[in-house]
Amino acid sequence: MLQYPQIDPVAISLGPVQIHWYGLMYVVGLTAAWWLGRRRAHRLGLNHDDIGDLIFYAAVGIILGGRLGYVLFYGLEQLLANPLWLFRVWDGGMSFHGGLAGVLMAAWLFARKHRLAFFQLTDFIAPLVPIGLGAGRLGNFINHELPGRISDVPWAMVFPPMMGLGPEPRHPSALYEFALEGVVLFAVLWWLSSRPRQRGMISGLFLTCYGAFRFTVEFVRLPDPHLGFIAFGWLTMGQLLTLPMLIAGLALVVWARRQPVNEAKTAVAS
């Protein structure tokens, strides 16, 4: 049994200004995506400035989509009680599924602007995402979020009393998601995308792998206390939202097998 590490969720405090680790993880994810995107910009015929624009589009999509998705899927009653709660992003409360929808909208707008095929662009973006996902899960862990269910595995942790949990050891489910959605997903997608693939294949694999990882971890992650299980005594909101994503990913992989291979464009000068 392990003890939950005592990490202050506030990374930097300058008088009334507080910078949380959770927010810094978004900076880590976006910076990593920017750096990796620049390495492969030539594949889309883009320059380094274009990659900066793409990351800006994605950042707006993540923040708006992630927050709105969380409010709609997990906190509608709280929003109705206090509409200003929508803007308290520093307290946590971002939905991956909402953020994904925001990024897809941003990708569609960027693809139109640069005359790129939509799935050609999403295949480019998909391998850039997992580092941000992994960093976000570390932010959840530091921010005292996403506790797991009671367990007797040797690495189970006793979570802080401030989380409103008992003294029983629990799965560190946020760390499982860090490992799977961050480390493993990045390794798989970056390796598979190292050479040209059929259009839509990398996007489909991203949806499929993330969906499988998230659906599985939800079995050891504590359901949101204000929602509980949605159906059958075991289906959580996370699984309910992830299941269509998993099905769409598998369908996209099948569809992609009949599509042309993404051809690299002529590189544009930086």
WOPE-V758341 format. One record per pair of residues at least 24 apart in sequence whose C-alpha atoms are under 6 Angstrom apart, sorted by the first residue. I is the first residue (numbers start at 1). J is the second residue. If there is no record, write none. Layout:
{{I:J} {I:J}}
This chain:
{{1:154} {1:155} {1:156} {1:157} {2:155} {2:156} {2:157} {3:157} {3:158} {4:157} {4:158} {4:159} {9:142} {9:143} {21:139} {22:139} {25:135} {25:136} {29:131} {29:132} {33:128} {42:267} {43:264} {43:265} {44:265} {45:265} {45:266} {45:267} {45:268} {46:268} {47:268} {47:270} {48:270} {57:106} {58:103} {58:106} {61:102} {61:103} {61:106} {62:99} {62:102} {62:103} {65:98} {65:99} {65:102} {66:94} {66:95} {66:96} {66:98} {66:99} {67:94} {69:95} {69:98} {70:94} {70:95} {119:200} {120:199} {122:203} {123:202} {123:203} {126:203} {127:189} {127:190} {130:182} {130:186} {131:182} {133:182} {134:178} {134:181} {134:182} {137:174} {137:178} {141:174} {146:174} {147:222} {148:172} {148:173} {148:220} {148:221} {148:222} {149:220} {149:221} {149:222} {173:221} {196:262} {197:261} {197:262} {198:256} {198:259} {198:260} {198:261} {198:262} {199:256} {199:259} {199:261} {199:262} {200:256} {201:253} {201:256} {204:249} {204:252} {204:253} {207:246} {207:249} {208:246} {208:249} {208:250} {211:242} {211:246} {215:239}}
